Amino acid sequence: MDLPGGLAALRELARTSAPELEESRRLTPELAESIRRSGFARHFVPRRRGGSAGTFATALAATAAVGEECAATAWCAALYAAHGRLASYLPEEGQADLWGASPDVLVAAAIFPPSGEAVDVPGGWRLTGRWRYASGVDHADWVLLACSTGAEGNREHRVFAVPRERCTVYDTWRTLGLRGTGSNSVGVEGLFVPAHRTFTLADLGRPTGLERCHRVPAAMVAALQFVAPALGAARGALRDFTADLAGRPLPDGRPRHELASLQDVLTCVGADVHMADLLLEKAAWRADRGHPAPLAVAENIRDGATAIRLCRSAVDRLLAASGTAVQSEDHPLQRRWRDVTAAASHATLDFEAASATYTRAVLAETPGLARTGTTAPTGMTTPHPHSGPAGERA
């Protein structure tokens, strides 16, 4: 990823464009192009296709840095990168369709829950339906869409790569936070998709000959792409609060930073944001360098859900301590609070599901568990990692 030049330019453009994104509810063309130039699109594309096959630590750091200026821009950037990783599981001919000319291809997706209908026809599939929450779809080159295929009792969650120009985008994204992500609905009608532009979610568990970033279980890295923008927004909120603390006096003329209550807020929030940062850094380290055993996967799920809790608590406290000035809709701190609140609602970051998954993994490694006949609680499921900002709870 082009950290020195492209990322700095993207951050500055994200900062100046944030108010416009709030109004238009989508990225500007200039922002989408800046995301492309900065290296997000190619970050997880295989090297043999000209991509970077990069690390999760780099993606986390870059996404959070952009999120300090605009969480919606960071959200789209993170998902363009993540969807490039997903598209790496297409057959070779399908990958050539996407990246034959360049690895800098913006890929949007709406693959969970599966929707629409795919009919098996000679040479491929006939696709019809409508899908929700395709973040950044207005500026994408390709879109990944998912249907349930196969006979009852043997259903598959199948993903299809579709040219964006063959899709209809519906203006449906009107939300409290992450307004600028443009996570609109998308539809196709009777579109033929050749067999080489499709794969199943089960294929993600059977990687062959791919780089490290493609061999990591999807559940191990799912939270990173959704929490990183919120971490950046929480950092930005803390920065705004600190500047206000230093620059705006109390009504009696005393410096605001002399108030013990505000000192307490600054200290506690600073610690919360730092803890969230450390949790995500360790999660990225596990993904890049650790052994992807079930417990490590569960630890990453746990740490992502915990990190978003810390970020949300941080912006809640900052908003409450900032007085009436931040109640204005165009105040940067309120925007950051809305964005973090929206990100925290994503099903992938659900703390109850994360707790169940982590408990099951810990108990599975507890000596004597099988001997005593004790079993882990049932019903432990983790939402799929690639849904839009609102997610979907079962």
NORFEN-V729116 format. One line per field, one symbol per residue. ss: DSSP state (H for helix, E for strand, - for the rest). psi: psi as a letter, one per 30 degrees, with the letter a starting at -180 (. if undefined). burial: + if it has 24 or more other ideal C-beta (glycine too) atoms within 12 Angstrom, else -. A space follows every 50 residues. Layout:
BEGIN
ss->???
psi->???
burial->???
END
This chain:
BEGIN
ss->-----HHHHHHHHHHHHHHHHHHH----HHHHHHHHHH--------HHH- -----HHHHHHHHHHHH---HHHHHHHHHHHHHHHHH----HHHHHHHH- ------EEEE------EEEEE--EEEEEEEEEEE--HHH--EEEEEEEE- -----EEEEEEEEHHH-EEE--------HHH--EEEEEEEEEEEHHHEEE HHHHH------HHHH--HHHHHHHHHHHHHHHHHHHHHHHHHHHHHH-E- ----EHHH-HHHHHHHHHHHHHHHHHHHHHHHHHHHHHH----HHHHHHH HHHHHHHHHHHHHHHHHHHHH--HHHH----HHHHHHHHHHHHH--HHH- HHHHHHHHHHHHHH----HHHH----------------------
psi->kieeeeeeeeeeeeeffeeeeeefhllleeeeeeeeefgeefegkkefgg afhalfeeeeeeeeeeffejeeeeeeeeeeeefeeeffglleeeeeeege ekfikkjlkifklklakkkjlkfbljkkakklhikgfeglelkklklkll lkfhkkjkkkkkkefglkkkifjjlelhegfhillklljhkkjlffhlll ffffghkkgllefffkkefffeeeffeeeeeeeeeeeeeeeeeeeffjll fgflkeffkeeeeeeeeeeeeeeeeeeeeeeeeeeeeeflkhleeeeeee eeeeeeeeeeeeeefeeeeeffafeffkfgkeeeeeeeeeeeeffkefgk eeeeeeeeeeeeefgkkfeeefgkllklgjlklkfilaefakk.
burial->+++--++-+++-+++-++-+++-+++++--++++++++++++++++--+- ++++++++++++++++++++++++++++++++++++++++---++-+++- --++++++++++++++++-----++++++++++++++++++++++++++- -----+++++++++-++++--++-+-++++++++++++--+++++-++++ +-++-----+++++++++++++++++++++++++++++++++-++----- -----+-----+--++--++-++-+++-++++++++++---+-+++++++ +++++++++++++++++++-+++--+----++++++++++++++++++++ +-++-++++++-+----------------+-+++++++++++--
END
